[in-house]
Amino acid sequence: MEAHPDWNNIDEHHLEREWKFPDFASALEFVNTVGAICEAQDHHAEFELGWGRVLVRTWSHDVDGLSERDWELVKEIDQMA
């Protein structure tokens, strides 16, 4: 599957990508928006939130690796980002 080139495929186990923002409030807004996507897909990513940065990491716990659900999630995140 194809994803934005800024997504890193870590050992065929999970995908992660970092975004930069001008401040904490913008980063938090992004987390809330992506969190709503996760909730709608019932596939929940991990977030690392800091001042001006967000790291999103996803994998499928039921297979302990990547599945179609991860690719669908990053595709939708890419469309909104």
N, CA, C and O atoms as a MOPAC input file, in Angstrom:
PM7 MOZYME 1SCF
protein

 N      0.84900 1    -1.18000 1     0.00000 1
 C      0.00000 1     0.00000 1     0.00000 1
 C      0.89500 1     1.24400 1     0.00000 1
 O      2.00700 1     1.24300 1     0.52600 1
 N      0.37000 1     2.28000 1    -0.60000 1
 C      1.09500 1     3.54200 1    -0.66100 1
 C      0.58100 1     4.49100 1     0.41300 1
 O     -0.61200 1     4.52800 1     0.71600 1
 N      1.48600 1     5.24000 1     0.96600 1
 C      1.14400 1     6.28600 1     1.93400 1
 C      2.05400 1     7.46400 1     1.63800 1
 O      3.00900 1     7.34500 1     0.87000 1
 N      1.75800 1     8.59000 1     2.24300 1
 C      2.61100 1     9.75900 1     2.10200 1
 C      4.04700 1     9.34700 1     2.43900 1
 O      4.26000 1     8.57000 1     3.37100 1
 N      5.02900 1     9.85500 1     1.69600 1
 C      6.41100 1     9.42600 1     1.94000 1
 C      6.96100 1     9.78300 1     3.32200 1
 O      8.00000 1     9.25700 1     3.72000 1
 N      6.29000 1    10.65600 1     4.05400 1
 C      6.75800 1    10.98300 1     5.40500 1
 C      6.37600 1     9.93100 1     6.44500 1
 O      6.83800 1     9.99300 1     7.58400 1
 N      5.53600 1     8.96700 1     6.06400 1
 C      5.24500 1     7.85600 1     6.97100 1
 C      6.42800 1     6.90400 1     6.94800 1
 O      6.91000 1     6.52900 1     5.87900 1
 N      6.88600 1     6.52300 1     8.10500 1
 C      7.97600 1     5.56100 1     8.22900 1
 C      7.40800 1     4.20200 1     8.58600 1
 O      6.64000 1     4.07000 1     9.53900 1
 N      7.78700 1     3.19700 1     7.81900 1
 C      7.39000 1     1.82500 1     8.08700 1
 C      8.48600 1     1.21500 1     8.96100 1
 O      9.59700 1     0.96500 1     8.49300 1
 N      8.17000 1     0.98400 1    10.21100 1
 C      9.14400 1     0.50200 1    11.18400 1
 C      9.05800 1    -1.01700 1    11.28100 1
 O      8.12900 1    -1.56800 1    11.87200 1
 N     10.04500 1    -1.67700 1    10.68800 1
 C     10.18500 1    -3.13900 1    10.76000 1
 C      8.93000 1    -3.90000 1    10.33300 1
 O      8.64800 1    -4.97500 1    10.86000 1
 N      8.18100 1    -3.34900 1     9.38400 1
 C      6.93100 1    -3.97900 1     8.94000 1
 C      5.97400 1    -4.23400 1    10.10700 1
 O      5.08000 1    -5.07400 1    10.01200 1
 N      6.16900 1    -3.50200 1    11.20800 1
 C      5.34600 1    -3.68400 1    12.40000 1
 C      4.39900 1    -2.51800 1    12.63400 1
 O      3.24100 1    -2.72500 1    12.99900 1
 N      4.87900 1    -1.28800 1    12.42800 1
 C      4.00400 1    -0.13200 1    12.61900 1
 C      4.43700 1     1.01600 1    11.70800 1
 O      5.55000 1     1.04500 1    11.18300 1
 N      3.52000 1     1.94900 1    11.54700 1
 C      3.75700 1     3.15000 1    10.75000 1
 C      3.78400 1     4.33600 1    11.69600 1
 O      3.01900 1     4.39500 1    12.65900 1
 N      4.67900 1     5.28800 1    11.41300 1
 C      4.69000 1     6.50400 1    12.21600 1
 C      5.09300 1     7.69400 1    11.35600 1
 O      5.84500 1     7.57800 1    10.38900 1
 N      4.56200 1     8.83500 1    11.75000 1
 C      4.83200 1    10.07900 1    11.04400 1
 C      4.75500 1    11.22400 1    12.05000 1
 O      3.93300 1    11.21600 1    12.96700 1
 N      5.62500 1    12.20000 1    11.85700 1
 C      5.63400 1    13.36600 1    12.74500 1
 C      5.23600 1    14.60900 1    11.95900 1
 O      5.63100 1    14.79900 1    10.80900 1
 N      4.44500 1    15.44500 1    12.61700 1
 C      4.04500 1    16.73800 1    12.07200 1
 C      4.58500 1    17.83400 1    12.97200 1
 O      4.71400 1    17.65300 1    14.18200 1
 N      4.89900 1    18.97300 1    12.37000 1
 C      5.36000 1    20.14500 1    13.11100 1
 C      4.29000 1    21.22800 1    13.04000 1
 O      3.61200 1    21.37600 1    12.02300 1
 N      4.14200 1    21.98800 1    14.13200 1
 C      3.14500 1    23.04600 1    14.23700 1
 C      3.77500 1    24.27300 1    14.88500 1
 O      4.80500 1    24.16500 1    15.54900 1
 N      3.16000 1    25.43900 1    14.69600 1
 C      3.74900 1    26.65800 1    15.24800 1
 C      3.58700 1    26.80700 1    16.75500 1
 O      4.24800 1    27.64400 1    17.37100 1
 N      2.70100 1    25.99200 1    17.35800 1
 C      2.45200 1    26.12900 1    18.79300 1
 C      1.74900 1    24.88400 1    19.32600 1
 O      1.38500 1    23.98500 1    18.56900 1
 N      1.56900 1    24.85300 1    20.62600 1
 C      0.93400 1    23.70500 1    21.27200 1
 C     -0.53700 1    23.57900 1    20.88900 1
 O     -1.02600 1    22.47600 1    20.64500 1
 N     -1.24400 1    24.71000 1    20.83700 1
 C     -2.68200 1    24.67500 1    20.54000 1
 C     -2.95400 1    24.06000 1    19.17600 1
 O     -3.90200 1    23.28900 1    19.02900 1
 N     -2.14400 1    24.38200 1    18.17900 1
 C     -2.31900 1    23.81500 1    16.83900 1
 C     -2.04700 1    22.31600 1    16.83500 1
 O     -2.75400 1    21.55000 1    16.18000 1
 N     -1.02500 1    21.90500 1    17.56500 1
 C     -0.71200 1    20.48300 1    17.66000 1
 C     -1.85500 1    19.72700 1    18.33700 1
 O     -2.23000 1    18.64000 1    17.89800 1
 N     -2.40100 1    20.29700 1    19.39400 1
 C     -3.50800 1    19.66500 1    20.10600 1
 C     -4.75800 1    19.58100 1    19.22100 1
 O     -5.46400 1    18.57300 1    19.24800 1
 N     -5.02600 1    20.60000 1    18.46100 1
 C     -6.16500 1    20.58200 1    17.53400 1
 C     -6.00500 1    19.45200 1    16.51800 1
 O     -6.97000 1    18.75700 1    16.20100 1
 N     -4.78800 1    19.27000 1    16.01100 1
 C     -4.51400 1    18.18300 1    15.07700 1
 C     -4.77900 1    16.82900 1    15.73600 1
 O     -5.40600 1    15.96000 1    15.13000 1
 N     -4.31500 1    16.64500 1    16.95700 1
 C     -4.55100 1    15.38500 1    17.66700 1
 C     -6.05300 1    15.12900 1    17.80400 1
 O     -6.51000 1    14.00700 1    17.58500 1
 N     -6.80900 1    16.13900 1    18.15700 1
 C     -8.25600 1    15.96100 1    18.30700 1
 C     -8.92500 1    15.60900 1    16.98600 1
 O     -9.84300 1    14.78900 1    16.95700 1
 N     -8.47800 1    16.21700 1    15.89500 1
 C     -9.04700 1    15.92600 1    14.57300 1
 C     -8.71200 1    14.49600 1    14.15000 1
 O     -9.58700 1    13.75600 1    13.69900 1
 N     -7.45300 1    14.11400 1    14.29700 1
 C     -7.05300 1    12.75000 1    13.92900 1
 C     -7.69400 1    11.74100 1    14.88300 1
 O     -8.06000 1    10.64300 1    14.46500 1
 N     -7.83000 1    12.10000 1    16.14300 1
 C     -8.50000 1    11.22300 1    17.09700 1
 C     -9.93100 1    10.91900 1    16.69000 1
 O    -10.40800 1     9.80100 1    16.88500 1
 N    -10.61900 1    11.90100 1    16.12700 1
 C    -11.98800 1    11.68900 1    15.64700 1
 C    -11.99900 1    10.70800 1    14.47100 1
 O    -12.91400 1     9.89300 1    14.35500 1
 N    -10.99700 1    10.78200 1    13.60900 1
 C    -10.87500 1     9.82300 1    12.50500 1
 C    -10.66600 1     8.42400 1    13.06900 1
 O    -11.30000 1     7.46900 1    12.61900 1
 N     -9.78900 1     8.30100 1    14.04200 1
 C     -9.53900 1     7.00400 1    14.67700 1
 C    -10.81900 1     6.44500 1    15.28500 1
 O    -11.12800 1     5.26300 1    15.13100 1
 N    -11.54800 1     7.29400 1    15.96600 1
 C    -12.78900 1     6.85800 1    16.60500 1
 C    -13.80100 1     6.39700 1    15.55900 1
 O    -14.46500 1     5.37800 1    15.74600 1
 N    -13.92200 1     7.13500 1    14.46600 1
 C    -14.86500 1     6.77600 1    13.40200 1
 C    -14.49200 1     5.43500 1    12.76500 1
 O    -15.37100 1     4.67000 1    12.36900 1
 N    -13.19400 1     5.15300 1    12.66700 1
 C    -12.74900 1     3.89000 1    12.07300 1
 C    -12.63500 1     2.76400 1    13.10200 1
 O    -12.39200 1     1.61200 1    12.74300 1
 N    -12.81000 1     3.09800 1    14.37100 1
 C    -12.62300 1     2.13100 1    15.46700 1
 C    -11.24700 1     1.46300 1    15.36100 1
 O    -11.09500 1     0.25500 1    15.53900 1
 N    -10.25000 1     2.31200 1    15.06100 1
 C     -8.86800 1     1.85600 1    14.94700 1
 C     -8.00700 1     2.97800 1    15.51500 1
 O     -7.82900 1     4.01100 1    14.87000 1
 N     -7.48400 1     2.78400 1    16.69400 1
 C     -6.93700 1     3.88300 1    17.48100 1
 C     -5.41600 1     3.93000 1    17.44800 1
 O     -4.73300 1     2.99600 1    17.87000 1
 N     -4.91100 1     5.03800 1    16.93700 1
 C     -3.47300 1     5.27000 1    16.85900 1
 C     -2.94500 1     5.73000 1    18.21200 1
 O     -3.70800 1     6.08400 1    19.11000 1
 N     -1.63500 1     5.71700 1    18.33200 1
 C     -0.96600 1     6.32500 1    19.48600 1
 C     -0.48500 1     7.71100 1    19.07000 1
 O     -0.11900 1     7.94300 1    17.91700 1
 N     -0.49600 1     8.62300 1    20.03600 1
 C     -0.05800 1     9.99600 1    19.77900 1
 C      1.00900 1    10.38700 1    20.79400 1
 O      0.89300 1    10.08300 1    21.98100 1
 N      2.04000 1    11.06100 1    20.31700 1
 C      2.98400 1    11.75600 1    21.18600 1
 C      2.80700 1    13.23300 1    20.87800 1
 O      3.09000 1    13.68800 1    19.77000 1
 N      2.34100 1    13.97100 1    21.86300 1
 C      2.03200 1    15.38900 1    21.70700 1
 C      3.03000 1    16.20900 1    22.50500 1
 O      3.25400 1    15.95700 1    23.68900 1
 N      3.61800 1    17.18000 1    21.85400 1
 C      4.52600 1    18.09700 1    22.52100 1
 C      4.32600 1    19.49800 1    21.95900 1
 O      3.48800 1    19.71000 1    21.08300 1
 N      5.08900 1    20.43800 1    22.46100 1
 C      4.96600 1    21.80100 1    21.97200 1
 C      5.38900 1    21.82800 1    20.50900 1
 O      6.56100 1    21.63300 1    20.18600 1
 N      4.41500 1    22.07400 1    19.62200 1
 C      4.70200 1    22.22900 1    18.20300 1
 C      4.98800 1    20.95200 1    17.44400 1
 O      5.51100 1    20.99900 1    16.33100 1
 N      4.65000 1    19.80000 1    18.03100 1
 C      4.89700 1    18.55100 1    17.31600 1
 C      3.91200 1    17.46700 1    17.74500 1
 O      3.45200 1    17.42300 1    18.88600 1
 N      3.60900 1    16.59900 1    16.78500 1
 C      2.77700 1    15.42300 1    17.04800 1
 C      3.36800 1    14.25800 1    16.28300 1
 O      3.65000 1    14.36700 1    15.09000 1
 N      3.55400 1    13.14900 1    16.96700 1
 C      3.94200 1    11.89700 1    16.33400 1
 C      2.73600 1    10.97500 1    16.39400 1
 O      2.15500 1    10.77100 1    17.46000 1
 N      2.36000 1    10.41700 1    15.24400 1
 C      1.26700 1     9.44900 1    15.16900 1
 C      1.88800 1     8.09700 1    14.83500 1
 O      2.71800 1     7.98100 1    13.93400 1
 N      1.46700 1     7.08000 1    15.58100 1
 C      1.97400 1     5.72000 1    15.36700 1
 C      0.76500 1     4.78800 1    15.32800 1
 O     -0.14200 1     4.89900 1    16.15200 1
 N      0.76300 1     3.86600 1    14.36000 1
 C     -0.35000 1     2.92900 1    14.26300 1
 C      0.12400 1     1.53500 1    13.88200 1
 O      1.06000 1     1.36700 1    13.09900 1
 N     -0.53800 1     0.55200 1    14.44800 1
 C     -0.39400 1    -0.84900 1    14.06300 1
 C     -1.62800 1    -1.57200 1    14.57700 1
 O     -2.39300 1    -1.03900 1    15.38100 1
 N     -1.80500 1    -2.78400 1    14.10000 1
 C     -2.97800 1    -3.57600 1    14.48500 1
 C     -2.57100 1    -4.54300 1    15.58500 1
 O     -1.78100 1    -5.46100 1    15.36500 1
 N     -3.11200 1    -4.32600 1    16.74900 1
 C     -2.75300 1    -5.13200 1    17.91500 1
 C     -3.15300 1    -6.59700 1    17.74200 1
 O     -2.47300 1    -7.49200 1    18.24300 1
 N     -4.25900 1    -6.83900 1    17.03200 1
 C     -4.73800 1    -8.21600 1    16.89400 1
 C     -3.79800 1    -9.08600 1    16.05600 1
 O     -3.79900 1   -10.30900 1    16.19900 1
 N     -2.99200 1    -8.46400 1    15.18000 1
 C     -2.02200 1    -9.22600 1    14.38700 1
 C     -0.58100 1    -8.87200 1    14.76500 1
 O      0.37000 1    -9.39500 1    14.18500 1
 N     -0.43700 1    -7.98000 1    15.74100 1
 C      0.86300 1    -7.49200 1    16.19500 1
 C      1.72500 1    -7.03700 1    15.01800 1
 O      2.89900 1    -7.38800 1    14.90100 1
 N      1.10400 1    -6.25300 1    14.16300 1
 C      1.79000 1    -5.72700 1    12.98800 1
 C      0.83300 1    -4.90800 1    12.14600 1
 O     -0.20700 1    -4.44800 1    12.61800 1
 N      1.20600 1    -4.73800 1    10.90200 1
 C      0.40100 1    -3.91700 1     9.99900 1
 C     -0.70400 1    -4.72700 1     9.34600 1
 O     -0.53300 1    -5.89600 1     9.00100 1
 N     -1.84800 1    -4.06500 1     9.18600 1
 C     -2.97700 1    -4.66600 1     8.47200 1
 C     -3.58800 1    -3.60300 1     7.56800 1
 O     -3.17300 1    -2.44400 1     7.57500 1
 N     -4.56000 1    -4.01200 1     6.80800 1
 C     -5.28300 1    -3.09900 1     5.91600 1
 C     -5.84800 1    -1.90500 1     6.68900 1
 O     -5.91900 1    -0.79400 1     6.16200 1
 N     -6.24300 1    -2.14000 1     7.92500 1
 C     -6.82800 1    -1.06000 1     8.72600 1
 C     -5.83800 1     0.07300 1     8.94800 1
 O     -6.23400 1     1.23800 1     8.96500 1
 N     -4.56400 1    -0.24300 1     9.11800 1
 C     -3.54800 1     0.79400 1     9.30800 1
 C     -3.38600 1     1.63500 1     8.05200 1
 O     -3.28600 1     2.86000 1     8.12100 1
 N     -3.36100 1     0.96700 1     6.90300 1
 C     -3.21000 1     1.70000 1     5.64900 1
 C     -4.41400 1     2.59000 1     5.38400 1
 O     -4.26600 1     3.70300 1     4.87900 1
 N     -5.60300 1     2.10800 1     5.72300 1
 C     -6.80900 1     2.93600 1     5.56100 1
 C     -6.75300 1     4.14700 1     6.49400 1
 O     -7.14300 1     5.24900 1     6.10800 1
 N     -6.27600 1     3.94600 1     7.69700 1
 C     -6.18500 1     5.05300 1     8.64500 1
 C     -5.20300 1     6.11200 1     8.15200 1
 O     -5.53500 1     7.29800 1     8.14200 1
 N     -4.00600 1     5.71000 1     7.74600 1
 C     -3.03200 1     6.71300 1     7.31200 1
 C     -3.48600 1     7.40600 1     6.03100 1
 O     -3.19500 1     8.58400 1     5.82800 1
 N     -4.18600 1     6.69300 1     5.18000 1
 C     -4.73000 1     7.30400 1     3.95700 1
 C     -5.69900 1     8.42700 1     4.31400 1
 O     -5.63900 1     9.50700 1     3.72800 1
 N     -6.57600 1     8.18100 1     5.25800 1
 C     -7.53800 1     9.21500 1     5.64800 1
 C     -6.84900 1    10.36800 1     6.37300 1
 O     -7.21100 1    11.52700 1     6.16700 1
 N     -5.88100 1    10.07700 1     7.20300 1
 C     -5.12300 1    11.13400 1     7.87500 1
 C     -4.41500 1    11.98700 1     6.82400 1
 O     -4.42600 1    13.21500 1     6.91300 1
 N     -3.80400 1    11.34700 1     5.83700 1
 C     -3.11200 1    12.08500 1     4.77000 1
 C     -4.05600 1    13.00700 1     4.01800 1
 O     -3.66000 1    14.10000 1     3.61600 1
 N     -5.28900 1    12.58600 1     3.82200 1
 C     -6.25700 1    13.41200 1     3.09100 1
 C     -6.62900 1    14.67100 1     3.85400 1
 O     -6.94800 1    15.69100 1     3.24200 1
 N     -6.59500 1    14.61800 1     5.18000 1
 C     -6.98800 1    15.80000 1     5.95700 1
 C     -5.79500 1    16.67300 1     6.33200 1
 O     -5.95600 1    17.85600 1     6.63100 1
 N     -4.61100 1    16.09500 1     6.31600 1
 C     -3.41700 1    16.83000 1     6.76200 1
 C     -2.85500 1    17.73400 1     5.67000 1
 O     -1.85400 1    18.41600 1     5.88800 1

